[in-house]
Amino acid sequence: MRTVTVGVLGCGTVGQDVLNLIRRREAIFADLGVRIEVAGVLVRDTSRPRACPPGTPLTTDPGFLQECGVVIEAMGGVEHPMSLLRPHLRSGRPVITANKALLAEKWDELRDYALDGKLYYEASVMAGTPVIGPMSTVLRASTFQRLQAVLNGTCLYIVTQMEQGKEYAQALAEAQALGYAEDPPTLDVGGFDTAHKLTVLARFCADGNFPYDRVQVQGIEGLTLADVQTARARGERIKLVAELERVNGEWQARVSPQSLPEDHPLCNAGASRNAMVYEGEECGTLVFAGGGAGGMVTASAMVGDLLDWVIGFPGHVPLH
């Protein structure tokens, strides 16, 4: 039995569920001849109550990273995780992450590692609903034409509540009370979380070096109850849509509220879930829909990436 040493950065909802799922899937790893050993879990406060497996080695000291074969990053943010991951990546060891902001904003530094197959990040877009895997592999045989996607659960919740007659401010306050939106909620309602995710997707189908600052971003802060009700009256629904297509010979990426027909796939298949409509010349129109957030949903993709690495599959390689 081979021992694989794993380090985890962060132990919030996602980090805890990653640890629990690794424990739950011990038999699957054992079938592959592997025993997962968690060398350390980096946290800010070791005394805080957490739903981790018994014996989880919580610590405020990142020194354990030096002995890890692979690191799972679940802490969020950009600068702090990058500073921790930098020496690990430079040593040629892989990283598993769901951090779309890190991927979008630090690509100049991360791209070579991604090209070398050292970055695994299925969970960074649509969490446990697999879109990056297909886009980085089989869909490359088809000529990409266009994609549309709903990628932010907070905006989805707010607009759905507005369809039920609530004003924007009330719907936002409820989303914050339920833990769906941060305080301040700008990253979500401003469209920037969606823009991070669209940037990641664009690197698999448009340009492997697609920069985050090329995404045109408009959030839902200006959306009114009247806008939502007017759309419903004409048989349409408003969604915060991420869209990538070629315009006058150049790839254009934008995030904006759009009024879509009720029978549009983003309105039916993606009624209360994240969804993506992918159009390719040879593959035709494909619809992906499923959970795009949540601890265990995200953990399922991250532990899936860990299994891929154990088996020997490379990470998610962008276009060259």
C-alpha positions in Angstrom: 0.0 0.0 0.0 1.5 3.3 -1.1 1.0 6.3 1.3 0.1 9.7 -0.3 0.6 12.7 1.9 -2.0 15.4 1.5 -2.0 19.0 2.9 -5.2 21.1 3.1 -5.3 24.9 3.2 -8.5 26.1 4.9 -11.1 24.3 6.9 -14.3 26.1 6.3 -17.4 24.3 4.9 -15.5 23.1 1.8 -12.4 22.1 3.6 -14.3 20.1 6.2 -16.3 18.3 3.5 -13.1 17.5 1.6 -11.6 15.9 4.7 -14.9 14.0 5.4 -15.2 12.7 1.8 -11.5 11.5 1.7 -12.3 9.5 4.9 -15.6 8.3 3.3 -13.8 7.1 0.2 -10.9 5.3 1.9 -12.0 2.0 0.2 -11.8 3.5 -3.3 -8.3 4.8 -2.6 -7.4 1.4 -1.1 -8.6 -0.3 -4.3 -6.0 1.8 -6.1 -3.3 0.7 -3.6 -3.2 4.1 -1.9 -3.6 5.2 1.7 -4.3 9.0 2.1 -2.5 10.6 5.0 -3.4 14.1 5.9 -0.2 15.8 7.0 -1.8 19.0 8.2 -4.8 21.4 7.7 -3.9 25.1 7.9 -6.4 27.2 9.9 -6.5 30.6 11.6 -7.9 29.2 14.9 -7.4 25.6 15.9 -10.0 25.9 18.8 -12.9 26.7 16.6 -15.5 23.8 16.5 -15.4 22.0 13.2 -17.0 18.9 11.7 -13.8 17.1 10.8 -12.9 13.4 11.1 -11.4 12.5 14.5 -7.7 13.1 14.7 -7.5 15.8 11.9 -4.2 17.6 12.4 -5.3 21.3 12.5 -2.5 23.8 12.7 -1.7 27.4 12.3 1.8 26.6 11.1 2.2 25.9 7.3 5.4 24.0 7.8 3.7 20.7 7.0 3.5 21.8 3.3 7.1 20.8 2.8 6.3 17.1 3.3 3.1 17.0 1.2 2.9 15.2 -2.1 -0.2 17.2 -3.1 -1.9 20.3 -1.6 -5.7 20.9 -1.7 -6.4 24.6 -1.5 -9.8 25.5 0.0 -9.1 28.8 1.8 -10.1 31.3 -0.9 -8.6 34.7 -1.5 -5.7 35.4 -3.9 -2.5 36.8 -2.4 -2.3 34.6 0.7 -3.0 31.2 -1.0 -0.6 32.1 -3.8 2.2 32.9 -1.3 1.7 29.5 0.3 1.4 27.5 -2.9 4.3 29.1 -4.7 7.1 27.1 -3.2 5.0 23.9 -3.5 4.4 24.4 -7.2 8.0 25.4 -7.8 9.1 22.1 -6.4 7.0 20.3 -9.1 4.2 19.1 -6.9 0.6 19.4 -7.8 -2.2 21.6 -6.4 -6.0 20.9 -6.3 -8.1 24.1 -6.0 -11.6 25.5 -6.4 -10.3 29.0 -6.3 -11.5 30.7 -9.5 -10.3 34.2 -8.3 -6.8 32.8 -7.9 -6.9 31.2 -11.3 -8.3 34.2 -13.0 -6.1 36.9 -11.4 -2.8 35.0 -11.0 -2.7 33.2 -14.4 0.6 34.8 -15.5 2.3 32.9 -12.6 0.1 29.8 -12.8 -0.2 29.1 -16.5 3.1 27.2 -16.9 2.1 24.9 -14.1 -1.3 24.3 -15.7 0.4 23.5 -19.0 2.6 21.0 -17.2 -0.5 19.3 -15.8 0.2 20.3 -12.2 -3.1 22.2 -11.6 -6.4 20.4 -11.0 -9.4 22.7 -10.7 -12.6 21.0 -11.8 -14.4 22.5 -8.8 -13.5 26.1 -9.7 -16.5 26.4 -12.1 -19.9 24.9 -11.3 -18.4 23.0 -8.3 -19.3 19.3 -8.6 -21.0 19.6 -12.0 -18.2 18.6 -14.5 -17.6 21.1 -17.2 -13.8 21.7 -17.1 -13.0 18.0 -17.6 -15.0 17.7 -20.8 -13.8 21.1 -22.1 -10.2 20.3 -21.4 -10.4 16.9 -23.2 -13.0 15.5 -25.5 -14.6 18.8 -26.5 -11.4 20.0 -28.0 -12.1 17.9 -31.1 -15.1 20.1 -31.8 -14.7 23.6 -33.1 -15.9 25.9 -30.4 -18.6 28.5 -31.3 -20.3 29.9 -28.3 -21.2 29.4 -24.6 -23.8 30.9 -22.3 -23.9 30.1 -18.6 -25.4 30.9 -15.3 -22.6 30.5 -12.8 -23.5 32.3 -9.6 -26.0 30.8 -7.1 -26.4 34.0 -5.1 -27.6 36.0 -8.1 -29.8 33.1 -9.1 -31.4 33.1 -5.7 -31.9 36.8 -5.6 -33.6 37.0 -9.0 -35.8 34.0 -8.2 -37.0 35.8 -5.1 -37.7 38.9 -7.1 -39.8 36.9 -9.4 -41.9 36.1 -6.4 -42.5 39.8 -5.7 -39.6 40.8 -3.4 -37.6 44.0 -3.9 -33.9 43.6 -4.7 -32.8 44.8 -1.2 -35.1 42.4 0.6 -34.0 39.4 -1.6 -30.3 40.4 -1.0 -30.8 40.6 2.7 -32.4 37.2 2.8 -29.5 35.7 0.7 -27.0 37.2 3.2 -29.0 35.9 6.2 -29.0 32.4 4.7 -25.3 32.5 4.1 -25.6 32.6 0.3 -24.1 36.1 -0.1 -21.1 37.6 1.7 -21.1 41.0 3.4 -20.3 43.0 1.3 -21.8 41.0 -1.5 -20.1 42.8 -4.4 -18.1 39.8 -5.6 -21.4 38.0 -6.3 -24.0 40.6 -7.2 -21.4 42.8 -9.0 -20.8 39.9 -11.5 -17.1 39.5 -10.6 -17.4 35.9 -9.3 -19.1 35.0 -12.6 -16.4 36.8 -14.5 -13.7 34.9 -12.7 -15.4 31.6 -13.8 -15.9 32.8 -17.4 -12.2 33.6 -17.6 -11.3 30.1 -16.5 -13.7 28.6 -19.1 -12.4 30.8 -21.9 -8.9 29.4 -21.6 -10.2 25.9 -22.7 -12.0 27.0 -25.8 -11.0 30.5 -27.0 -7.5 31.5 -25.8 -5.3 29.6 -23.3 -4.0 33.0 -22.0 -7.4 34.8 -21.9 -7.0 37.6 -19.4 -9.5 38.4 -16.7 -9.6 42.1 -17.5 -11.0 41.4 -21.0 -14.3 40.3 -19.5 -17.0 43.0 -19.7 -18.9 42.9 -16.4 -22.3 44.2 -15.4 -23.9 42.9 -12.2 -27.5 42.8 -10.9 -27.3 45.7 -8.5 -29.4 47.9 -10.9 -32.1 45.3 -11.4 -35.5 46.4 -10.3 -38.7 44.5 -9.4 -40.3 46.2 -12.4 -37.6 44.8 -14.7 -38.2 41.2 -13.5 -42.0 41.5 -13.6 -42.0 43.0 -17.1 -39.8 40.1 -18.3 -42.2 37.6 -16.8 -45.2 39.3 -18.4 -43.7 38.7 -21.8 -42.8 35.0 -21.1 -39.1 35.6 -20.2 -36.8 35.3 -17.2 -33.9 37.5 -16.2 -30.6 35.7 -15.5 -27.0 36.9 -14.9 -25.5 35.3 -18.0 -21.8 34.7 -18.7 -21.3 34.6 -22.5 -18.4 33.9 -24.8 -18.5 34.2 -28.5 -16.6 35.6 -31.5 -17.6 39.1 -32.6 -15.9 40.6 -35.7 -13.2 38.0 -35.5 -12.3 38.5 -31.8 -13.5 36.6 -28.8 -15.8 38.7 -26.6 -16.5 37.7 -23.0 -19.2 39.4 -21.0 -21.3 39.0 -17.9 -24.6 40.8 -17.7 -28.3 40.4 -16.8 -30.2 39.1 -19.8 -33.9 38.4 -20.4 -34.2 35.0 -21.9 -37.2 33.0 -23.2 -38.8 30.7 -20.6 -37.9 27.7 -22.8 -34.2 28.6 -23.0 -32.0 25.8 -21.5 -30.7 28.3 -18.9 -34.3 28.8 -17.7 -35.5 25.2 -17.6 -32.5 22.9 -17.1 -30.9 25.6 -15.0 -34.1 26.7 -13.3 -32.6 26.6 -9.8 -29.1 25.4 -10.6 -25.9 26.5 -12.4 -26.1 25.7 -16.1 -24.0 26.0 -19.2 -25.0 25.8 -22.9 -22.0 24.9 -25.0 -22.1 25.1 -28.8 -19.6 23.4 -31.0 -19.6 22.9 -34.8 -19.2 19.1 -34.6 -20.6 18.3 -31.2 -23.7 20.5 -31.5 -25.4 22.1 -28.5 -24.6 20.6 -25.1 -26.3 21.5 -21.9 -24.6 21.0 -18.5 -26.7 21.6 -15.3 -26.3 20.8 -11.7 -25.2 22.1 -8.3 -22.7 24.9 -8.5 -22.0 25.5 -4.9 -22.1 23.9 -1.5 -19.6 22.1 0.6 -20.0 18.5 -0.3 -20.9 19.3 -4.0 -17.6 21.2 -4.3 -15.7 18.6 -2.3 -16.9 15.8 -4.7 -15.0 17.5 -7.5 -11.9 18.2 -5.5 -11.7 14.6 -4.2 -12.4 13.5 -7.8 -9.3 15.5 -8.8 -7.3 13.8 -6.1 -8.4 10.5 -7.5 -7.3 11.6 -11.0 -3.9 12.5 -9.7 -3.5 9.3 -7.8 -4.4 7.3 -10.9 -1.9 9.3 -13.0 -4.1 11.6 -15.0 -2.7 15.1 -15.6 -4.4 18.2 -14.4 -6.6 20.5 -16.5 -4.4 21.8 -19.3 -5.6 25.0 -21.1 -5.1 25.7 -24.8 -1.5 26.2 -25.7 
